[in-house]
Amino acid sequence: MINCAIAGLGRWGRALVEAARHVPRLRITRAVETDLDGARDFCGERRIALTNHFASVLEDTSIDAILLATPHSLHKEQVIAAAAAGKQVFCEKPLALRRDDARAMFAACTEAGLVLAVGHNRRFWPSLAALREIAASGELGIILHVEGHNSNENSNAIVKGWRLSPEESPGGGLTGAGMHVLDAFTNLVGPARRVYASFAAREAGPPPLDTVMLAIDFAGGVTGTLSTVRATPFYWRIHLFGSRGSAEVLDEVTMITRKSGEKPQTVTYAAIDTLAAELDAFADAVAGTHPFPVPEMEVLATLAAFEAALASISSGQAVSCDA
């Protein structure tokens, strides 16, 4: 049994608590939350001890692991402190807003012999798993181009708090929604080499009305485009184009393949609890059974593309990911 504490009981932190109930090897026994009054009933119903002192769970020898669902700017300090205390770490994406900060977090955990798992839950979508397989199989031929879009209207319900802060969530919808697409791109076609990004704001809000568009050259020769719109209803698309066909993922369970001379084929996969799946993978990594399937080099490559996109938005010029 892996005894865990969770820091951050906002919408996503509570979702992780519920998902952990379906992972028998994980048991959340403590929670850290600044809004004690708002979290008291939630924790009481689940028999989770509540505190507003992060240091107290680090000092608790009964705690084996920390789950972080806190603001991005807190991640570096919290991850490094957890590593110093000998705690395994699961951290929600983005791990950091800067590649160098993420590199320091991984180094701290590696030196301590601990796992640092980053919660890119959409990696566990059945449709994206199938897309990885079809791309790796060579069935699509040489991969030439990838297109991605992730939009949702969650921002319409956010009228205050850290998620509206340009320091915590720079680049409009790129930090929250677009990061999922960047991670998928990295996983599918490798690291980006150069990024051109454009940000357009209609209204500052709240809720904000803005769009982000990226054009990406990947190191392996693939080209790509990414878009995200914060205010519009949920839409997801990852489309790989190869020399012999294309494959398009439209949601968690749907993939469409297209080949010359054939009708498009739509496949629907069985849905799974992706949050439980990623926490189960974290438990595997802690047990040493399997490495967590979001490796350090891919996290760093995604953040390099993210940083380049922010720099491009600021300068209006294409930016190298090694800059």
Secondary structure, 3 states (H helix, E strand, C coil): CEEEEEECCCHHHHHHHHHHCCCCCEEEEEEECCCHHHHHHHHHHCCCEEECCHHHHHCCCCCCEEEECCCHHHHHHHHHHHHHCCCEEEEECCCCCCHHHHHHHHHHHHHCCCCEEEECHHHHCHHHHHHHHHHHHCCCCCEEEEEEEEECCHHHHCCCCHHHCCCCCCCHHHCCCHHHHHHHHHHHHCCEEEEEEEEEEEECCCCCEEEEEEEEEECCCCEEEEEEECCCCCEEEEEEEECCCEEEECCCCEEEEECCCCCCEEEECCCCCHHHHHHHHHHHHHHCCCCCCCCHHHHHHHHHHHHHHHHHHHHCCCEECCC
